[in-house]
Amino acid sequence: MNAIRVVFPSTVNLLCVWHIEKNILTNCKSYFETQDNWTTFLTTWNQVISSQVEQAFNEAWNLFELLYKEKEKVLCYIRKTWLPFKEQFVHAWTENYSHFGNRVSSRADGAHAKLKQYLQVSTGDLHQVKNKVCLAIDNEFNEIKAQLSSDTPQMRYIFFLRNSSLMCCHLLWGNYSNNMKWSSMGQCVQRTCIGHFMASMGLPCAHKMIGWKGKVIPLDEIHTQWRIDRRYLVVPDVRETTAGEFKRLVHVLEDKYQEWPLSQKECVLRKISQLINPFVPLVLEPNILPHKGCPSGSKKGTTSTGRNTSQFEILKATRKCSICKCVGHNSRTCKGKSEANIMNSDHVVTLEDIGRNVDVLSRNSLPTSLDYFLLD
């Protein structure tokens, strides 16, 4: 995030709402006694995130604080950790920017998983990695062209689908039908529109489509994100392009060469000679250092492309005591086992019970101290 602010200062950096929820799970779930309480808490939190305008967000947050005022540590965590970044994940702010429904990082994770199928290991050199990345892109490109060329009957029923994706049509129809329900209830769609659909998805709002009823939706109103015009899939002849660019650069170099001093000319000649006769490689293999937590010489994990385990996954995988639900011990060594048995037992201990147990202990040649029986 710090690098984005420096390198891409004009961009908007959104946060993954799925990972935010998992961070909240890691830090807050232990404060809720039952699963139902936790599910209700998450539902209320998602309602806060889904606020469409700033005023609605403030009202939802005030209600959230009121409902969970007894969970002060939970509120303190969310207030200090996530509220300072609310403009990067709450709909009231994020829907003003083009994200095309991309509110989580799952698309990037899916792209990484696809690429890892080609890479296989994390220790390939630059040449191997470059070839595998190019192979992955070429195969994906050919799959897309094959899908478009199939031209199935399913893809012909929309009037402009030959130039836009099926997903685009689903989004348009969903937005149109939902807003038509509001219109049938007497509310003016145009008056209630806040422009989020057009701003975030790059598609026309419902009140515009109502005005086009019976007409063709102009393709200019559809963002190029959703366009599948076949002309975009035409691959130019790269060889001709690169050959022409090479000749142009050679002429520029020749003109510059005449103006340079002798020392600079010698340096350029050495570099050109090295390119023609690469007796010393221009790219050297780096020294691979062992991964953090992996001792030097250990082969385990050094070639894996897998990511590090997240904290919420560690928490979920940790075994808990079946009696007190805490970690670090099991039900056999749980200190609260005897107390739990007494609390859960419906049997009332009487003096007759004590006497019978003392007799049993005596017959087994064990101490008969009444200290074995804890009475409140």
C-alpha positions as a Python dict, from the first residue, in 0.01 Angstrom:
ca = {
    (1, 'M'): (0, 0, 0),
    (2, 'N'): (287, 237, 75),
    (3, 'A'): (447, 157, -262),
    (4, 'I'): (119, 218, -449),
    (5, 'R'): (90, 565, -297),
    (6, 'V'): (438, 650, -432),
    (7, 'V'): (448, 470, -767),
    (8, 'F'): (79, 500, -868),
    (9, 'P'): (-42, 811, -680),
    (10, 'S'): (-350, 861, -902),
    (11, 'T'): (-488, 508, -852),
    (12, 'V'): (-738, 384, -594),
    (13, 'N'): (-628, 92, -377),
    (14, 'L'): (-922, -118, -251),
    (15, 'L'): (-899, -382, 23),
    (16, 'C'): (-1024, -741, 2),
    (17, 'V'): (-1342, -771, 214),
    (18, 'W'): (-1293, -1149, 242),
    (19, 'H'): (-952, -1109, 406),
    (20, 'I'): (-1088, -835, 632),
    (21, 'E'): (-1355, -1077, 753),
    (22, 'K'): (-1093, -1346, 816),
    (23, 'N'): (-881, -1101, 1018),
    (24, 'I'): (-1188, -1015, 1226),
    (25, 'L'): (-1250, -1388, 1275),
    (26, 'T'): (-895, -1436, 1402),
    (27, 'N'): (-913, -1150, 1652),
    (28, 'C'): (-1278, -1145, 1759),
    (29, 'K'): (-1447, -1486, 1740),
    (30, 'S'): (-1315, -1596, 2081),
    (31, 'Y'): (-1534, -1327, 2244),
    (32, 'F'): (-1857, -1491, 2123),
    (33, 'E'): (-2003, -1782, 2318),
    (34, 'T'): (-2205, -1954, 2043),
    (35, 'Q'): (-2187, -1993, 1666),
    (36, 'D'): (-2529, -1827, 1627),
    (37, 'N'): (-2405, -1513, 1804),
    (38, 'W'): (-2100, -1504, 1579),
    (39, 'T'): (-2309, -1549, 1262),
    (40, 'T'): (-2538, -1264, 1369),
    (41, 'F'): (-2235, -1045, 1436),
    (42, 'L'): (-2092, -1108, 1087),
    (43, 'T'): (-2431, -1034, 926),
    (44, 'T'): (-2450, -701, 1109),
    (45, 'W'): (-2092, -617, 1010),
    (46, 'N'): (-2164, -692, 643),
    (47, 'Q'): (-2463, -458, 660),
    (48, 'V'): (-2225, -184, 777),
    (49, 'I'): (-1991, -254, 483),
    (50, 'S'): (-2280, -253, 233),
    (51, 'S'): (-2395, 100, 323),
    (52, 'Q'): (-2450, 283, -6),
    (53, 'V'): (-2404, 641, 117),
    (54, 'E'): (-2198, 798, 394),
    (55, 'Q'): (-2502, 889, 604),
    (56, 'A'): (-2627, 529, 590),
    (57, 'F'): (-2282, 410, 696),
    (58, 'N'): (-2278, 640, 1000),
    (59, 'E'): (-2623, 519, 1105),
    (60, 'A'): (-2528, 153, 1056),
    (61, 'W'): (-2205, 198, 1256),
    (62, 'N'): (-2389, 369, 1542),
    (63, 'L'): (-2633, 78, 1556),
    (64, 'F'): (-2341, -167, 1541),
    (65, 'E'): (-2176, 3, 1840),
    (66, 'L'): (-2505, -2, 2032),
    (67, 'L'): (-2567, -373, 1968),
    (68, 'Y'): (-2217, -477, 2075),
    (69, 'K'): (-2136, -219, 2341),
    (70, 'E'): (-2062, -503, 2586),
    (71, 'K'): (-1793, -638, 2347),
    (72, 'E'): (-1559, -344, 2402),
    (73, 'K'): (-1246, -531, 2286),
    (74, 'V'): (-1417, -628, 1960),
    (75, 'L'): (-1531, -271, 1894),
    (76, 'C'): (-1187, -136, 1986),
    (77, 'Y'): (-1017, -372, 1740),
    (78, 'I'): (-1245, -279, 1449),
    (79, 'R'): (-1240, 90, 1536),
    (80, 'K'): (-858, 111, 1545),
    (81, 'T'): (-768, -143, 1276),
    (82, 'W'): (-1030, -109, 1000),
    (83, 'L'): (-1227, 213, 1034),
    (84, 'P'): (-926, 429, 930),
    (85, 'F'): (-942, 245, 593),
    (86, 'K'): (-1321, 253, 549),
    (87, 'E'): (-1288, 442, 217),
    (88, 'Q'): (-1111, 134, 76),
    (89, 'F'): (-1378, -129, 144),
    (90, 'V'): (-1715, 31, 240),
    (91, 'H'): (-1955, 58, -55),
    (92, 'A'): (-2038, 423, 16),
    (93, 'W'): (-1687, 508, -110),
    (94, 'T'): (-1571, 214, -323),
    (95, 'E'): (-1874, 223, -554),
    (96, 'N'): (-1759, 559, -688),
    (97, 'Y'): (-1466, 390, -868),
    (98, 'S'): (-1446, 137, -1151),
    (99, 'H'): (-1380, -204, -998),
    (100, 'F'): (-1622, -411, -1211),
    (101, 'G'): (-1745, -606, -907),
    (102, 'N'): (-1393, -698, -801),
    (103, 'R'): (-1416, -647, -422),
    (104, 'V'): (-1202, -945, -322),
    (105, 'S'): (-861, -1076, -430),
    (106, 'S'): (-996, -1415, -547),
    (107, 'R'): (-948, -1328, -916),
    (108, 'A'): (-580, -1257, -856),
    (109, 'D'): (-553, -1576, -647),
    (110, 'G'): (-711, -1771, -933),
    (111, 'A'): (-463, -1620, -1181),
    (112, 'H'): (-175, -1713, -948),
    (113, 'A'): (-305, -2071, -921),
    (114, 'K'): (-329, -2095, -1300),
    (115, 'L'): (27, -1969, -1341),
    (116, 'K'): (161, -2207, -1074),
    (117, 'Q'): (28, -2501, -1279),
    (118, 'Y'): (285, -2405, -1542),
    (119, 'L'): (569, -2302, -1309),
    (120, 'Q'): (551, -2614, -1087),
    (121, 'V'): (851, -2502, -876),
    (122, 'S'): (976, -2172, -735),
    (123, 'T'): (1341, -2218, -832),
    (124, 'G'): (1332, -2175, -1211),
    (125, 'D'): (1574, -1931, -1375),
    (126, 'L'): (1461, -1620, -1563),
    (127, 'H'): (1462, -1793, -1903),
    (128, 'Q'): (1249, -2088, -1786),
    (129, 'V'): (1001, -1867, -1604),
    (130, 'K'): (964, -1635, -1905),
    (131, 'N'): (890, -1929, -2139),
    (132, 'K'): (635, -2079, -1900),
    (133, 'V'): (456, -1747, -1850),
    (134, 'C'): (435, -1698, -2228),
    (135, 'L'): (301, -2052, -2270),
    (136, 'A'): (32, -1989, -2005),
    (137, 'I'): (-79, -1665, -2175),
    (138, 'D'): (-86, -1823, -2523),
    (139, 'N'): (-297, -2117, -2403),
    (140, 'E'): (-540, -1888, -2222),
    (141, 'F'): (-569, -1664, -2530),
    (142, 'N'): (-643, -1963, -2755),
    (143, 'E'): (-911, -2090, -2513),
    (144, 'I'): (-1088, -1752, -2524),
    (145, 'K'): (-1079, -1746, -2907),
    (146, 'A'): (-1219, -2102, -2920),
    (147, 'Q'): (-1508, -2010, -2689),
    (148, 'L'): (-1596, -1705, -2899),
    (149, 'S'): (-1580, -1896, -3228),
    (150, 'S'): (-1825, -2160, -3102),
    (151, 'D'): (-2111, -1903, -3127),
    (152, 'T'): (-2361, -2123, -2942),
    (153, 'P'): (-2738, -2057, -2974),
    (154, 'Q'): (-2732, -1948, -2608),
    (155, 'M'): (-2519, -1649, -2710),
    (156, 'R'): (-2748, -1521, -2988),
    (157, 'Y'): (-3060, -1421, -2798),
    (158, 'I'): (-2922, -1089, -2672),
    (159, 'F'): (-2935, -809, -2928),
    (160, 'F'): (-2576, -692, -2881),
    (161, 'L'): (-2408, -1000, -2740),
    (162, 'R'): (-2185, -1047, -3043),
    (163, 'N'): (-1992, -747, -2911),
    (164, 'S'): (-2025, -785, -2532),
    (165, 'S'): (-1991, -1067, -2281),
    (166, 'L'): (-2266, -1285, -2137),
    (167, 'M'): (-2176, -1166, -1787),
    (168, 'C'): (-2242, -809, -1901),
    (169, 'C'): (-2595, -905, -2010),
    (170, 'H'): (-2667, -1076, -1677),
    (171, 'L'): (-2557, -765, -1488),
    (172, 'L'): (-2766, -533, -1705),
    (173, 'W'): (-3077, -749, -1676),
    (174, 'G'): (-3036, -791, -1299),
    (175, 'N'): (-3002, -417, -1243),
    (176, 'Y'): (-3293, -341, -1477),
    (177, 'S'): (-3533, -596, -1325),
    (178, 'N'): (-3453, -496, -966),
    (179, 'N'): (-3514, -130, -1037),
    (180, 'M'): (-3835, -205, -1226),
    (181, 'K'): (-3970, -355, -902),
    (182, 'W'): (-3904, -23, -727),
    (183, 'S'): (-4070, 155, -1018),
    (184, 'S'): (-4382, -62, -986),
    (185, 'M'): (-4400, 37, -617),
    (186, 'G'): (-4434, 402, -718),
    (187, 'Q'): (-4074, 515, -668),
    (188, 'C'): (-3897, 712, -940),
    (189, 'V'): (-3591, 513, -1046),
    (190, 'Q'): (-3413, 817, -1187),
    (191, 'R'): (-3466, 1017, -870),
    (192, 'T'): (-3333, 739, -645),
    (193, 'C'): (-3030, 652, -864),
    (194, 'I'): (-2699, 752, -706),
    (195, 'G'): (-2486, 654, -1008),
    (196, 'H'): (-2296, 373, -837),
    (197, 'F'): (-2376, 112, -1101),
    (198, 'M'): (-2236, 322, -1385),
    (199, 'A'): (-1934, 438, -1185),
    (200, 'S'): (-1830, 98, -1046),
    (201, 'M'): (-1939, -141, -1325),
    (202, 'G'): (-1906, 75, -1637),
    (203, 'L'): (-2263, -11, -1744),
    (204, 'P'): (-2572, 212, -1796),
    (205, 'C'): (-2807, 261, -1501),
    (206, 'A'): (-3165, 132, -1500),
    (207, 'H'): (-3331, 468, -1565),
    (208, 'K'): (-3126, 503, -1885),
    (209, 'M'): (-3232, 157, -2002),
    (210, 'I'): (-3595, 242, -1929),
    (211, 'G'): (-3560, 533, -2172),
    (212, 'W'): (-3421, 292, -2435),
    (213, 'K'): (-3711, 49, -2403),
    (214, 'G'): (-3777, -106, -2742),
    (215, 'K'): (-3447, 24, -2880),
    (216, 'V'): (-3095, -114, -2910),
    (217, 'I'): (-2854, -32, -2625),
    (218, 'P'): (-2568, 176, -2771),
    (219, 'L'): (-2239, -12, -2754),
    (220, 'D'): (-2066, 313, -2659),
    (221, 'E'): (-2242, 290, -2321),
    (222, 'I'): (-2068, -43, -2249),
    (223, 'H'): (-1719, -20, -2097),
    (224, 'T'): (-1443, -196, -2293),
    (225, 'Q'): (-1401, -428, -1990),
    (226, 'W'): (-1716, -609, -2107),
    (227, 'R'): (-1648, -589, -2482),
    (228, 'I'): (-1545, -895, -2680),
    (229, 'D'): (-1512, -731, -3022),
    (230, 'R'): (-1328, -977, -3245),
    (231, 'R'): (-1092, -709, -3374),
    (232, 'Y'): (-931, -700, -3028),
    (233, 'L'): (-830, -1065, -3075),
    (234, 'V'): (-630, -1007, -3395),
    (235, 'V'): (-262, -1060, -3320),
    (236, 'P'): (-31, -829, -3521),
    (237, 'D'): (277, -969, -3694),
    (238, 'V'): (533, -920, -3418),
    (239, 'R'): (828, -1009, -3643),
    (240, 'E'): (764, -723, -3887),
    (241, 'T'): (708, -476, -3604),
    (242, 'T'): (1027, -569, -3418),
    (243, 'A'): (1238, -578, -3736),
    (244, 'G'): (1133, -226, -3831),
    (245, 'E'): (1197, -98, -3480),
    (246, 'F'): (1540, -262, -3479),
    (247, 'K'): (1645, -90, -3801),
    (248, 'R'): (1525, 245, -3671),
    (249, 'L'): (1725, 207, -3349),
    (250, 'V'): (2039, 105, -3544),
    (251, 'H'): (2019, 424, -3752),
    (252, 'V'): (1973, 636, -3437),
    (253, 'L'): (2268, 462, -3270),
    (254, 'E'): (2487, 518, -3574),
    (255, 'D'): (2412, 890, -3576),
    (256, 'K'): (2474, 923, -3203),
    (257, 'Y'): (2793, 718, -3226),
    (258, 'Q'): (2961, 980, -3446),
    (259, 'E'): (2908, 1249, -3180),
    (260, 'W'): (3033, 1055, -2876),
    (261, 'P'): (3388, 1080, -2732),
    (262, 'L'): (3636, 797, -2780),
    (263, 'S'): (3586, 646, -2432),
    (264, 'Q'): (3209, 622, -2482),
    (265, 'K'): (3257, 470, -2828),
    (266, 'E'): (3482, 198, -2682),
    (267, 'C'): (3223, 122, -2413),
    (268, 'V'): (2946, 86, -2675),
    (269, 'L'): (3165, -137, -2893),
    (270, 'R'): (3232, -368, -2596),
    (271, 'K'): (2859, -400, -2527),
    (272, 'I'): (2777, -473, -2893),
    (273, 'S'): (3058, -732, -2907),
    (274, 'Q'): (2921, -894, -2593),
    (275, 'L'): (2574, -919, -2753),
    (276, 'I'): (2716, -1077, -3069),
    (277, 'N'): (2965, -1308, -2891),
    (278, 'P'): (2820, -1373, -2543),
    (279, 'F'): (3129, -1528, -2386),
    (280, 'V'): (3007, -1381, -2053),
    (281, 'P'): (2633, -1408, -1989),
    (282, 'L'): (2450, -1080, -1942),
    (283, 'V'): (2214, -1240, -1685),
    (284, 'L'): (2374, -1432, -1400),
    (285, 'E'): (2194, -1686, -1184),
    (286, 'P'): (2123, -1543, -837),
    (287, 'N'): (2233, -1709, -516),
    (288, 'I'): (1919, -1875, -375),
    (289, 'L'): (1897, -1811, -1),
    (290, 'P'): (1699, -2050, 219),
    (291, 'H'): (1343, -1949, 303),
    (292, 'K'): (1268, -1796, 639),
    (293, 'G'): (1216, -2075, 888),
    (294, 'C'): (1386, -2328, 658),
    (295, 'P'): (1739, -2421, 771),
    (296, 'S'): (2026, -2413, 523),
    (297, 'G'): (2063, -2743, 341),
    (298, 'S'): (1705, -2849, 403),
    (299, 'K'): (1524, -2947, 84),
    (300, 'K'): (1175, -2935, 229),
    (301, 'G'): (977, -2635, 111),
    (302, 'T'): (1256, -2473, -93),
    (303, 'T'): (1087, -2545, -428),
    (304, 'S'): (727, -2499, -326),
    (305, 'T'): (508, -2234, -490),
    (306, 'G'): (259, -2247, -203),
    (307, 'R'): (185, -1937, 3),
    (308, 'N'): (241, -1899, 377),
    (309, 'T'): (-45, -2008, 602),
    (310, 'S'): (-270, -1721, 716),
    (311, 'Q'): (-333, -1664, 1085),
    (312, 'F'): (-705, -1748, 1059),
    (313, 'E'): (-615, -2083, 898),
    (314, 'I'): (-374, -2160, 1183),
    (315, 'L'): (-648, -2071, 1433),
    (316, 'K'): (-902, -2289, 1252),
    (317, 'A'): (-663, -2585, 1233),
    (318, 'T'): (-559, -2567, 1600),
    (319, 'R'): (-711, -2845, 1809),
    (320, 'K'): (-919, -2727, 2102),
    (321, 'C'): (-1021, -2892, 2427),
    (322, 'S'): (-1369, -3045, 2393),
    (323, 'I'): (-1459, -2931, 2748),
    (324, 'C'): (-1340, -2569, 2784),
    (325, 'K'): (-1280, -2498, 2409),
    (326, 'C'): (-929, -2362, 2485),
    (327, 'V'): (-604, -2456, 2312),
    (328, 'G'): (-286, -2599, 2462),
    (329, 'H'): (-436, -2913, 2621),
    (330, 'N'): (-700, -3181, 2562),
    (331, 'S'): (-1002, -3315, 2752),
    (332, 'R'): (-789, -3568, 2944),
    (333, 'T'): (-564, -3302, 3098),
    (334, 'C'): (-826, -3024, 3123),
    (335, 'K'): (-819, -2858, 3468),
    (336, 'G'): (-1184, -2764, 3444),
    (337, 'K'): (-1300, -3120, 3380),
    (338, 'S'): (-1408, -3199, 3738),
    (339, 'E'): (-1580, -2862, 3774),
    (340, 'A'): (-1758, -2912, 3445),
    (341, 'N'): (-1877, -3257, 3554),
    (342, 'I'): (-2016, -3114, 3877),
    (343, 'M'): (-2187, -2826, 3696),
    (344, 'N'): (-2336, -3057, 3433),
    (345, 'S'): (-2449, -3326, 3678),
    (346, 'D'): (-2809, -3342, 3796),
    (347, 'H'): (-2715, -3576, 4083),
    (348, 'V'): (-2718, -3426, 4436),
    (349, 'V'): (-2437, -3552, 4661),
    (350, 'T'): (-2571, -3669, 4997),
    (351, 'L'): (-2404, -3798, 5313),
    (352, 'E'): (-2514, -4150, 5215),
    (353, 'D'): (-2320, -4113, 4888),
    (354, 'I'): (-2012, -4004, 5079),
    (355, 'G'): (-2042, -4304, 5313),
    (356, 'R'): (-2078, -4550, 5026),
    (357, 'N'): (-1772, -4408, 4850),
    (358, 'V'): (-1569, -4419, 5171),
    (359, 'D'): (-1658, -4787, 5212),
    (360, 'V'): (-1552, -4859, 4856),
    (361, 'L'): (-1222, -4678, 4903),
    (362, 'S'): (-1158, -4868, 5227),
    (363, 'R'): (-1215, -5204, 5064),
    (364, 'N'): (-962, -5111, 4794),
    (365, 'S'): (-702, -5023, 5061),
    (366, 'L'): (-697, -4658, 4950),
    (367, 'P'): (-699, -4346, 5170),
    (368, 'T'): (-1044, -4267, 5303),
    (369, 'S'): (-1001, -3894, 5351),
    (370, 'L'): (-1312, -3687, 5288),
    (371, 'D'): (-1090, -3446, 5097),
    (372, 'Y'): (-1179, -3646, 4785),
    (373, 'F'): (-1531, -3502, 4802),
    (374, 'L'): (-1561, -3133, 4734),
    (375, 'L'): (-1883, -2985, 4862),
    (376, 'D'): (-1998, -2628, 4818),
}
